[in-house]
Amino acid sequence: MRRFALRGLATAAIVLLLVLDLFLPGTSLGRRGTEAVVRADAPGAVARVGERLPDLELQTLEGRPVRLSDLRGHRVLLTFERSVDW
């Protein structure tokens, strides 16, 4: 009996995740925008491989501004990732 209850719970969780996957992107919470909208968040921040990056100004997790020019001479790995604020 317990096995069937766990299987039912797992099935319900999978169905819920599938429903969220279908409907969440159409809501204001799930909309991330087009690539053009995302790129507009950081104007001038587009570069090609081998080109020098423009002098970006980003914020640390503590909210302090950091410019790319402040990091010249150091190895820097920038990772840009879109996310949804839950």
CORDA-V431506 format. One line per field, one symbol per residue. phi: phi as a letter, one per 30 degrees, with the letter a starting at -180 (. if undefined). psi: psi as a letter, one per 20 degrees, with the letter a starting at -180 (. if undefined). A space follows every 10 residues. Layout:
BEGIN
phi->???
psi->???
END
This chain:
BEGIN
phi->.ddddddddd dddddddddd ddcdddcddc dcjddddddd dbdiccbcej ddddddbbcd ddjddbcddd cejcdbccbc bdbcdd
psi->ghghghgggg ghgggghggh hghghirhhi pirrhhgghi hmpjkprrpi qpqrnqorqr hijpqpqhhi jpiqppoppp pqrpo.
END
